[in-house]
Amino acid sequence: MVRRPFTLKQFSSTAGVQEVMMGGEGSSTEFKKRILEEVKKLTDHGKHKEASELFKIYFPDIGGHDGKS
């Protein structure tokens, strides 16, 4: 499994991300589910840029093309 680079200092509220990162148990699917839950929390709190950055780190092949052809 390839670990994605991630720095917690990118986010102003890191409690949920830290919990996900330090869990160490469960499947890859559970990990991804928890990342998506954290993305939703960030979005719900108006932190769209942080949510987008987190999503792009763990799901780089999903989403828009960001202006690239």
N, C-alpha and C positions, 0 to 999 in steps of 0.2 A: 504494500500500500504506500502510495506517495503522500507525504505530509505536505500540506500547503503552508507557505510562509504566512505568519500571522503575528502581528504585534498588538497587544492589548491597549497600548497607549493611543491607538487610533480612535478609540471610543471613549466618550465621556462616562458612560455607564457600562461597566464591564462585568458586573456580577453574574449575569446569565451566561456570558461567553466563558468566563473563568470556570463556571460550573461544568459547562460542556467540555472544555479542554481538559479538565482535571479528572473527569469521571473515569476514564480509562477502561470502562467495562461496557459490554453491549456490542452490538454489531455495527457495521458501517452504516446500515440503514437507519439505525437508532440515532447515530451520531448526526447524520444528515437531517433527520427529522428535528433534532434539537437545534441545529443551526438554523433551519427554516423558522422554527418557533422564535428564536432570538431575532431574526430578521423581521418577523411580524411585529414583535414587541417594539423594536426600534422604529419601525414605520408608524405604528400606532401612537408613538410618542413624538411624532413629527421629525424624527431623525432619519430622513430619507437618504441623505448622502452616506451616512454611516451604514445604513442597512444595505445600500447598493454596493458599497465597498466590501462588506462582509460576504454578500451573496457572490460577488465576482471572484473572491478568493477561493471559495469552495465549489462553485458551479461555473467555471469559466466558459464552458461550452454551451451554456443555456442563456437565452436572452437575446437582446438586440445586438446589432453589429457595431454600435458605437461610432458610426460614421466611416467604418472601414469597408472597403469593397471586396 
